[in-house]
Amino acid sequence: MGKSKPNVLIFMTDHQRYDMAPPFHRCLTPNLDCIAQESVIFTNMYCPSPHCCPSRATFFSGLYPTDHGVWNNVNVGNTISRGLSEGVKLWSEDLAEAGYRLFFSGKWHVSAEEGPQDRGFENVYHLQTYTGIQSAARTRIPDCIEWKKAYRRDNLCDIDTPREEAEIKRPGYPRYKLYGEKENPFGDDNVIDASVTHIREKLSASQEPWLFYVGNLGPHDPYFLPKRFLDLYDINDIKLPPNYRDNLLDKPALYQKTQSYFSQLSDDEHKEAIRHYLAFCTYEDYCFGRLVDALKESGIYEDTVIMYCSDHGDYVGAHGLWTKGLPCFREAYRVPMVIRIPGRTEPYLVNDRASLADIAPTLLDLCHVSYSRRFAGRSLAGYLRGESQQDTPAFTYTQSNGNELYGIQRSIADDNWKYVFNGFDYDELYDLKNDPGELVNLARDKRYAGVIQDMTKELWRFAKANHDTYINPYIMIAHMPYGPGIISEELFE
């Protein structure tokens, strides 16, 4: 793998689904396709929560939300938590202590109380909303500058005005269009411009090992992007997902309520939204390609580990839904992970279960930095070195305490079954072998009570290992069908 302490470039997108990257090739990603030919590709990578902040906190800490303490958007007025729990250490701090220089460009969104500069990074391009420290007063709704801008009179949706294409009407709320055209979406071009300059002017001559994290905001909704990328896709080639027409009637009412907003859109508008999303992912690939080209032009490509990843997925029309959050369908949880290793000359696909919680120990191992603390994840470095690993997890777990408005939710899945505990509504059980689209909820069918009992046992074991405090036995809130005592007394030792 070249140098004993390799350079590392991490490119993280926001909202990118797993099948928008190799080896699935659902959209055009020529730059990533090229890198993938000498990379390890994790095809079964999951985030712990379908939201930016908790998933990013897991990426940096190697812990699940119950341990790192970040549950939802840290920048809003009614957030559950504004930052990481006391004592949580990030891999960036380990690398800085080991002599790495760390640089940060773009979106942070891990804490409103700290920026990356407080965790070992030097800021290259500063996004105040997502990188800067924000006072608690700033996030109160009446005082929030963004709130006042959003609710200006000329931007509000009214009841009587006809709905425009791509618009989702919400009277009294700011107007919202799901897709459209725009140059430099979310300022991603600015992030890449600054990052390319930094690579050419600073990193090419660095005598110290370095790690450069670049975080773009695309392909986050709304899906507005430059027309030249949209023109790469023919609307006549776009198909609706197989589970698009799921009416969700056997699933929690929250799912149905969420779907009702997007049901304002016609089938053709859903197809157009898919077209925009695919094109947005191609735009992000273009941004990624600019970084890779800068590495090559600077003569530092060969000694650099390159990671392409995302924080969470997007429904992209599955179950008639868009964006992310609860519901707990796999489209919002499964993410791309492509890691290019110097010296590799062919692709290697890993189909074993993996999690963003695995990245912290993986990076430390790749950079030959020792650690002794516990991680919820496991190191994937063996895969990257071409070794077979024997400790493949049997289950994938998720943790969510909802957005700022709703819902404690936990899930567990293996190759056959997926069980979702919903603290706010009835639970879900899916037969993944026969129903991969998660269309038929079997949770209330008594024939599957044994499956739910088995899955619940494993969920409680995971809860103990990761300090999940959902163990209150009070009758009004103890809604999981089987309590932790179903395992054995050892759970409470």
C-alpha positions as CSV (number, residue, x, y, z in Angstrom):
1,M,0.0,0.0,0.0
2,G,2.9,2.4,-0.5
3,K,3.8,4.7,2.3
4,S,3.6,3.4,5.9
5,K,1.3,6.4,6.6
6,P,-0.6,6.9,3.4
7,N,-2.3,10.1,2.4
8,V,-6.1,10.0,2.5
9,L,-8.8,11.8,0.5
10,I,-12.4,11.4,1.7
11,F,-15.2,12.6,-0.5
12,M,-18.6,12.5,1.2
13,T,-21.8,13.4,-0.6
14,D,-25.1,14.0,1.1
15,H,-28.2,11.9,0.3
16,Q,-26.6,9.5,-2.1
17,R,-28.2,6.1,-2.4
18,Y,-26.1,2.9,-2.8
19,D,-27.1,2.1,-6.3
20,M,-25.9,5.5,-7.6
21,A,-22.4,4.2,-7.5
22,P,-20.4,1.1,-8.8
23,P,-21.0,-1.7,-9.2
24,F,-24.7,-0.9,-9.7
25,H,-24.3,1.7,-12.5
26,R,-27.8,3.1,-12.3
27,C,-26.5,6.5,-13.2
28,L,-23.5,7.9,-15.1
29,T,-20.4,8.1,-12.8
30,P,-17.4,7.9,-15.2
31,N,-14.9,9.2,-12.7
32,L,-16.0,6.9,-9.9
33,D,-16.2,4.0,-12.3
34,C,-12.5,4.6,-13.2
35,I,-11.5,4.7,-9.5
36,A,-13.6,1.6,-8.8
37,Q,-11.4,-0.5,-11.1
38,E,-8.7,-0.3,-8.4
39,S,-10.8,-0.2,-5.4
40,V,-12.6,-2.3,-2.7
41,I,-16.3,-1.7,-3.1
42,F,-18.6,-2.4,-0.2
43,T,-22.0,-3.3,-1.7
44,N,-23.8,-3.8,1.7
45,M,-22.8,-0.6,3.5
46,Y,-25.4,1.0,5.8
47,C,-25.7,4.2,7.8
48,P,-27.1,4.0,11.4
49,S,-29.7,6.6,11.0
50,P,-31.5,8.3,8.0
51,H,-30.3,11.8,8.9
52,C,-27.2,13.8,8.2
53,C,-26.0,14.6,11.8
54,P,-26.3,11.2,13.5
55,S,-24.8,9.4,10.6
56,R,-21.9,11.8,10.3
57,A,-21.3,11.6,14.0
58,T,-21.1,7.8,13.6
59,F,-18.8,8.1,10.6
60,F,-16.3,10.2,12.7
61,S,-16.7,8.4,16.0
62,G,-17.3,4.7,15.2
63,L,-20.2,4.8,17.7
64,Y,-24.0,4.6,17.4
65,P,-26.2,7.5,18.4
66,T,-26.9,6.1,21.8
67,D,-23.2,6.5,22.6
68,H,-22.1,9.6,20.6
69,G,-25.3,11.5,21.5
70,V,-26.2,13.1,18.2
71,W,-29.8,12.2,17.2
72,N,-31.0,14.7,14.6
73,N,-30.3,18.2,13.1
74,V,-28.0,19.9,15.6
75,N,-28.7,23.3,14.1
76,V,-32.5,23.6,14.7
77,G,-34.3,25.2,17.6
78,N,-35.9,22.0,19.0
79,T,-33.0,19.6,18.4
80,I,-32.6,16.7,20.8
81,S,-28.9,17.4,21.2
82,R,-26.6,20.1,19.8
83,G,-23.4,18.1,19.9
84,L,-21.4,15.1,20.8
85,S,-21.6,13.5,24.3
86,E,-18.8,14.3,26.7
87,G,-15.8,12.1,26.3
88,V,-16.5,11.1,22.7
89,K,-13.3,11.0,20.6
90,L,-13.2,11.2,16.8
91,W,-10.7,9.5,14.6
92,S,-9.4,12.9,13.4
93,E,-8.0,13.5,16.9
94,D,-6.2,10.2,16.8
95,L,-4.6,11.0,13.4
96,A,-3.6,14.5,14.5
97,E,-1.9,13.1,17.6
98,A,-0.1,10.6,15.4
99,G,1.4,13.4,13.2
100,Y,-1.1,13.7,10.4
101,R,-2.2,17.1,9.1
102,L,-5.9,17.1,8.6
103,F,-7.8,19.5,6.3
104,F,-11.6,20.0,6.0
105,S,-13.6,21.5,3.2
106,G,-17.4,21.7,3.0
107,K,-20.1,20.3,5.2
108,W,-19.5,19.2,8.8
109,H,-23.0,18.9,10.5
110,V,-21.7,16.8,13.4
111,S,-22.1,19.4,16.1
112,A,-23.4,23.0,16.5
113,E,-21.1,23.5,19.5
114,E,-17.9,22.6,17.8
115,G,-16.5,22.8,14.3
116,P,-13.9,20.5,12.6
117,Q,-11.2,22.9,13.8
118,D,-11.9,21.7,17.3
119,R,-11.4,18.1,16.4
120,G,-7.9,18.3,14.7
121,F,-8.8,19.7,11.3
122,E,-7.7,22.9,9.6
123,N,-10.5,24.5,7.6
124,V,-9.9,25.0,3.9
125,Y,-13.4,26.1,2.9
126,H,-15.8,27.2,5.6
127,L,-19.5,26.7,5.4
128,Q,-20.9,28.7,8.3
129,T,-24.2,26.9,8.5
130,Y,-22.6,23.4,8.7
131,T,-19.1,24.1,9.9
132,G,-19.2,27.0,12.3
133,I,-20.1,27.0,15.9
134,Q,-23.6,28.3,16.6
135,S,-24.9,29.7,19.9
136,A,-28.0,28.2,21.4
137,A,-29.8,31.5,21.0
138,R,-29.3,31.5,17.3
139,T,-31.2,28.3,16.8
140,R,-34.3,29.6,18.6
141,I,-37.1,29.9,16.0
142,P,-38.1,33.5,16.7
143,D,-34.5,34.7,16.5
144,C,-33.4,32.5,13.6
145,I,-32.2,34.5,10.5
146,E,-32.9,31.6,8.2
147,W,-36.4,31.3,9.6
148,K,-37.2,34.9,8.9
149,K,-35.8,34.5,5.3
150,A,-37.8,31.4,4.7
151,Y,-41.1,32.9,5.8
152,R,-40.9,36.1,3.9
153,R,-44.3,36.9,2.3
154,D,-43.2,36.6,-1.3
155,N,-41.9,33.0,-0.7
156,L,-45.0,31.6,1.0
157,C,-47.3,29.0,-0.5
158,D,-50.9,30.1,-0.5
159,I,-54.1,28.1,-0.8
160,D,-55.6,29.5,-4.0
161,T,-52.6,29.6,-6.3
162,P,-52.5,26.6,-8.7
163,R,-49.7,24.1,-8.0
164,E,-46.8,24.4,-10.4
165,E,-44.7,21.5,-11.8
166,A,-42.5,19.8,-9.1
167,E,-44.2,21.9,-6.4
168,I,-45.5,20.3,-3.2
169,K,-48.0,22.7,-1.8
170,R,-48.0,23.4,2.0
171,P,-50.2,26.5,2.6
172,G,-48.5,28.9,4.9
173,Y,-45.1,27.3,4.5
174,P,-42.3,28.3,2.2
175,R,-42.7,27.2,-1.3
176,Y,-41.0,23.9,-2.1
177,K,-40.2,22.5,-5.5
178,L,-38.7,19.0,-5.5
179,Y,-36.5,19.6,-8.6
180,G,-35.3,22.2,-11.1
181,E,-32.2,23.7,-12.7
182,K,-29.5,25.7,-11.0
183,E,-25.8,26.4,-11.5
184,N,-23.5,25.7,-8.5
185,P,-26.1,23.8,-6.4
186,F,-25.6,24.4,-2.6
187,G,-22.3,26.0,-3.4
188,D,-20.6,22.7,-4.2
189,D,-18.6,24.3,-7.0
190,N,-17.1,26.6,-4.4
191,V,-16.2,23.7,-2.1
192,I,-14.4,21.9,-5.0
193,D,-12.7,25.0,-6.3
194,A,-11.1,25.7,-2.9
195,S,-10.3,22.0,-2.4
196,V,-8.6,21.7,-5.8
197,T,-6.5,24.8,-5.1
198,H,-5.5,23.4,-1.7
199,I,-4.4,20.1,-3.3
200,R,-2.3,21.8,-5.9
201,E,-0.7,24.5,-3.7
202,K,-0.4,22.8,-0.3
203,L,-0.7,19.0,-0.4
204,S,1.6,18.4,-3.4
205,A,4.6,19.6,-1.4
206,S,3.6,18.3,2.0
207,Q,6.3,16.3,3.9
208,E,3.8,15.1,6.5
209,P,1.1,12.5,5.9
210,W,-2.2,14.2,5.4
211,L,-6.0,13.5,5.3
212,F,-8.3,15.8,3.4
213,Y,-12.0,15.5,4.0
214,V,-14.2,17.1,1.3
215,G,-18.0,17.2,1.9
216,N,-20.4,18.3,-0.8
217,L,-24.1,19.0,-0.1
218,G,-25.5,17.3,-3.2
219,P,-27.4,15.3,-4.2
220,H,-29.6,16.6,-1.3
221,D,-33.1,17.7,-2.1
222,P,-34.4,19.8,-3.6
223,Y,-32.8,18.4,-6.7
224,F,-31.6,21.5,-8.6
225,L,-28.6,21.1,-10.8
226,P,-26.9,22.4,-13.9
227,K,-28.8,21.7,-17.1
228,R,-25.8,20.1,-18.9
229,F,-26.0,17.2,-16.5
230,L,-29.7,16.8,-16.8
231,D,-29.4,16.7,-20.6
232,L,-27.4,13.4,-20.2
233,Y,-30.7,11.6,-19.3
234,D,-33.7,10.9,-21.5
235,I,-37.0,11.1,-19.6
236,N,-38.2,8.2,-21.8
237,D,-35.6,5.9,-20.2
238,I,-36.8,6.6,-16.7
239,K,-38.9,4.0,-14.9
240,L,-40.7,4.1,-11.6
241,P,-39.5,1.8,-8.8
242,P,-41.1,-1.6,-8.5
243,N,-42.5,-0.7,-5.1
244,Y,-43.6,2.8,-6.2
245,R,-47.3,2.1,-5.8
246,D,-47.1,0.8,-2.2
247,N,-50.2,2.4,-0.5
248,L,-48.5,1.9,2.9
249,L,-51.9,1.0,4.5
250,D,-50.3,-1.9,6.4
251,K,-47.6,0.4,7.8
252,P,-47.4,3.2,10.4
253,A,-49.6,6.1,9.8
254,L,-46.6,8.4,9.8
255,Y,-45.4,6.7,6.6
256,Q,-48.8,7.4,5.0
257,K,-48.7,11.0,6.1
258,T,-45.3,11.5,4.7
259,Q,-46.3,9.9,1.4
260,S,-49.3,12.2,1.1
261,Y,-47.1,15.2,0.4
262,F,-45.3,13.5,-2.5
263,S,-48.6,12.0,-3.8
264,Q,-49.4,15.5,-5.1
265,L,-46.9,14.8,-7.9
266,S,-48.1,13.0,-11.0
267,D,-46.3,9.8,-12.2
268,D,-44.6,12.0,-14.9
269,E,-43.3,14.4,-12.2
270,H,-42.0,11.4,-10.2
271,K,-40.1,10.3,-13.3
272,E,-38.8,13.8,-13.8
273,A,-37.6,13.9,-10.2
274,I,-35.8,10.6,-10.7
275,R,-34.2,12.0,-13.8
276,H,-33.0,15.0,-11.8
277,Y,-31.7,12.9,-9.0
278,L,-29.7,10.7,-11.3
279,A,-28.3,13.7,-13.0
280,F,-27.4,15.3,-9.6
281,C,-25.4,12.2,-8.8
282,T,-23.6,12.6,-12.1
283,Y,-22.8,16.2,-11.2
284,E,-21.3,15.0,-7.9
285,D,-19.2,12.5,-9.8
286,Y,-17.9,15.4,-11.9
287,C,-16.9,17.2,-8.7
288,F,-15.2,14.1,-7.4
289,G,-13.3,13.8,-10.7
290,R,-11.9,17.3,-10.3
291,L,-10.4,16.3,-7.0
292,V,-8.9,13.1,-8.5
293,D,-7.4,15.0,-11.4
294,A,-5.8,17.5,-9.0
295,L,-4.2,14.6,-7.2
296,K,-2.8,13.2,-10.4
297,E,-1.6,16.6,-11.7
298,S,0.2,17.1,-8.4
299,G,1.9,13.8,-8.5
300,I,0.4,12.5,-5.2
301,Y,-2.3,10.2,-6.6
302,E,-0.3,7.0,-6.3
303,D,0.3,7.3,-2.5
304,T,-3.3,8.4,-1.6
305,V,-6.1,6.3,-0.3
306,I,-9.3,7.6,-1.8
307,M,-12.7,7.1,-0.2
308,Y,-16.0,7.9,-1.9
309,C,-19.0,7.7,0.4
310,S,-22.3,9.3,1.6
311,D,-24.0,9.9,4.9
312,H,-27.3,8.3,4.0
313,G,-29.5,7.4,1.1
314,D,-32.7,8.7,-0.5
315,Y,-36.0,6.9,-1.3
316,V,-35.9,8.2,-4.9
317,G,-39.6,7.3,-5.4
318,A,-39.5,4.0,-3.6
319,H,-42.8,3.4,-1.8
320,G,-43.9,6.7,-3.3
321,L,-41.5,8.6,-1.1
322,W,-38.6,11.0,-1.5
323,T,-35.6,12.4,0.5
324,K,-35.0,10.5,3.8
325,G,-35.9,10.0,7.4
326,L,-38.5,7.8,8.9
327,P,-39.9,5.5,7.3
328,C,-37.3,2.7,7.9
329,F,-36.9,1.4,4.3
330,R,-33.5,0.3,3.1
331,E,-33.4,2.9,0.3
332,A,-32.7,5.6,2.9
333,Y,-30.1,3.5,4.9
334,R,-27.9,1.8,2.3
335,V,-25.1,4.0,1.0
336,P,-22.1,3.8,-1.4
337,M,-18.6,3.0,-0.1
338,V,-15.7,2.8,-2.6
339,I,-12.2,2.8,-1.2
340,R,-9.2,3.0,-3.6
341,I,-6.1,1.5,-2.2
342,P,-2.7,2.3,-3.8
343,G,-1.3,-0.7,-5.5
344,R,-4.6,-2.4,-6.3
345,T,-5.1,-3.1,-10.0
346,E,-8.5,-4.7,-10.1
347,P,-11.8,-4.2,-8.3
348,Y,-12.8,-6.3,-5.2
349,L,-16.5,-6.5,-4.2
350,V,-17.3,-7.1,-0.6
351,N,-20.9,-8.2,-0.1
352,D,-20.6,-8.7,3.7
353,R,-22.6,-6.4,6.0
354,A,-20.8,-3.2,6.9
355,S,-21.7,0.1,8.6
356,L,-20.5,3.7,8.8
357,A,-19.5,2.7,12.4
358,D,-16.8,0.6,10.8
359,I,-15.0,3.6,9.3
360,A,-13.2,4.9,12.4
361,P,-11.3,1.7,13.2
362,T,-10.7,1.2,9.5
363,L,-9.0,4.5,8.9
364,L,-6.9,4.2,12.1
365,D,-5.7,0.8,10.9
366,L,-5.0,2.0,7.4
367,C,-3.0,4.9,8.8
368,H,-1.1,2.6,11.2
369,V,-2.4,4.5,14.3
370,S,-3.0,2.4,17.4
371,Y,-6.1,2.7,19.5
372,S,-7.5,1.0,22.6
373,R,-11.0,2.4,23.0
374,R,-14.2,0.5,22.0
375,F,-15.9,1.0,18.7
376,A,-19.4,-0.1,17.8
377,G,-18.0,-1.1,14.4
378,R,-15.2,-3.3,13.3
379,S,-12.1,-2.5,11.1
380,L,-12.6,-3.3,7.4
381,A,-8.8,-3.0,6.8
382,G,-8.5,-6.7,6.3
383,Y,-10.7,-6.5,3.2
384,L,-8.6,-3.6,1.9
385,R,-5.5,-5.7,2.3
386,G,-7.1,-8.6,0.4
387,E,-7.7,-10.8,3.4
388,S,-10.9,-12.7,4.1
389,Q,-12.6,-11.7,7.4
390,Q,-14.3,-14.1,9.7
391,D,-16.1,-11.7,12.0
392,T,-18.8,-10.7,9.5
393,P,-21.8,-9.4,11.5
394,A,-25.0,-11.4,11.3
395,F,-27.3,-8.4,11.5
396,T,-27.6,-4.8,10.4
397,Y,-28.9,-2.4,13.1
398,T,-30.3,1.1,12.9
399,Q,-31.1,3.7,15.6
400,S,-33.3,6.7,15.2
401,N,-35.1,9.0,17.6
402,G,-36.8,10.6,14.7
403,N,-36.5,14.0,13.2
404,E,-37.1,16.9,15.6
405,L,-40.9,16.1,15.5
406,Y,-41.3,12.4,15.8
407,G,-40.4,8.9,16.5
408,I,-38.2,6.5,18.4
409,Q,-37.4,3.7,16.0
410,R,-34.9,0.8,16.0
411,S,-34.5,-2.0,13.5
412,I,-32.6,-5.2,12.9
413,A,-32.1,-7.2,9.7
414,D,-30.4,-10.3,8.5
415,D,-30.5,-11.9,5.1
416,N,-34.1,-13.3,5.7
417,W,-35.9,-10.9,7.9
418,K,-36.2,-7.3,8.9
419,Y,-37.9,-6.2,12.1
420,V,-38.7,-2.5,12.8
421,F,-39.7,-1.4,16.3
422,N,-41.7,1.8,16.2
423,G,-42.3,3.5,19.5
424,F,-44.9,5.7,17.9
425,D,-47.0,3.2,16.0
426,Y,-47.3,-0.5,15.1
427,D,-44.1,-2.4,14.3
428,E,-43.0,-3.8,10.9
429,L,-41.7,-7.2,9.8
430,Y,-40.6,-8.0,6.3
431,D,-39.6,-11.3,4.6
432,L,-36.6,-10.0,2.7
433,K,-36.1,-13.2,0.7
434,N,-39.6,-13.2,-0.8
435,D,-40.4,-9.5,-0.5
436,P,-37.2,-7.5,-1.1
437,G,-39.2,-4.3,-1.8
438,E,-40.6,-4.4,1.7
439,L,-44.2,-4.2,0.5
440,V,-46.0,-6.6,2.9
441,N,-45.8,-5.9,6.6
442,L,-46.1,-9.2,8.5
443,A,-45.7,-7.9,12.0
444,R,-49.3,-8.3,13.1
445,D,-49.6,-11.8,11.6
446,K,-49.4,-14.2,14.6
447,R,-47.7,-16.8,12.5
448,Y,-44.5,-14.8,12.7
449,A,-44.5,-14.1,16.4
450,G,-41.5,-16.5,16.8
451,V,-39.5,-14.5,14.2
452,I,-40.2,-11.3,16.0
453,Q,-39.3,-12.8,19.4
454,D,-35.9,-14.0,18.0
455,M,-35.2,-10.6,16.3
456,T,-36.2,-8.8,19.5
457,K,-33.7,-10.8,21.5
458,E,-30.9,-9.8,19.2
459,L,-32.0,-6.2,19.3
460,W,-31.9,-6.1,23.1
461,R,-28.4,-7.6,23.0
462,F,-27.3,-4.8,20.6
463,A,-29.0,-2.3,22.9
464,K,-27.0,-3.4,25.9
465,A,-23.7,-3.4,23.9
466,N,-24.3,0.2,22.7
467,H,-25.9,1.6,25.9
468,D,-29.4,2.1,24.5
469,T,-31.5,3.3,27.4
470,Y,-34.8,2.1,26.0
471,I,-35.5,-0.2,29.0
472,N,-38.0,1.8,30.9
473,P,-40.7,-0.8,32.0
474,Y,-43.5,1.8,32.6
475,I,-46.8,0.5,31.0
476,M,-47.3,3.6,28.9
477,I,-44.0,3.5,27.1
478,A,-42.8,-0.1,27.2
479,H,-44.1,-0.9,23.7
480,M,-41.5,-3.3,22.3
481,P,-43.4,-6.7,22.2
482,Y,-40.8,-8.5,24.3
483,G,-38.8,-6.9,27.1
484,P,-35.0,-7.3,27.7
485,G,-35.8,-9.9,30.3
486,I,-36.6,-12.4,27.5
487,I,-32.9,-12.9,27.0
488,S,-31.7,-13.8,30.4
489,E,-30.6,-12.1,33.6
490,E,-27.1,-11.7,32.2
491,L,-28.4,-8.6,30.3
492,F,-28.7,-6.7,33.6
493,E,-25.4,-7.8,35.1
